[in-house]
């Protein structure tokens, strides 16, 4: 055991439905994985190769906790997503084998400082501060795949203050779950504890302090947070 010179950081985790916690190693996010969202962001969704960005594991916000409105931004946007949790890692994973690497699923939100992201895009700089800020990834309970199977279709929806703002179907993903895992595993060696936020449908928009966000992924679960 190393003789650490400062106390080691806590392991980030997501509570599991029925008890226990899923330890999180890394958080990968897929950009523009629904055609209509790609169009609303000004891109061509015609099966361009998937691209990825990351959030810190400790950006996860669990237990329906309130989300502080982040500093240095006046344009905080919601992005409702299905989250995949890997129980097995590997490199160069084949699509046909990809789902056996999945431990479970959750509903999550990829919260985005859109003004910072857009400025970074304009200047050709990384998106990190637009995407990877504190508490930027609210997430619901993790549900084992052994209990619910592997969702390939079903409602994905977000309400803000009770009004539906995003609604679509998981079947509308440009890159499905096995394809996404396989492609990502050719870029990095995946590991147990990795999460993949699989992209958001159309309807992303700004939220304000006091707004309550309620998301659902059919057959998986819910996510809830209040912006404070």
Secondary structure, 3 states (H helix, E strand, C coil): CCCCCCCCCCCCEEEECCCCEEECCCEEEEECCEHHHHHHCCCCCCCCCCEEEEECHHHEECCCCCECCCCCCCCEECCEEEEEEECCCECCCCHHHHHHHEEEEEEEECCEEHHHHHHHHHHCCCCHHHHCCCCCEEECCEEEHHHHCCCCCCEEEEEECCEEEEEEEHHHECCCHHHHHHHHHCCCCECCCCEEEEEECCCCCEECCCCEEEEEECCCEEEEEEEC
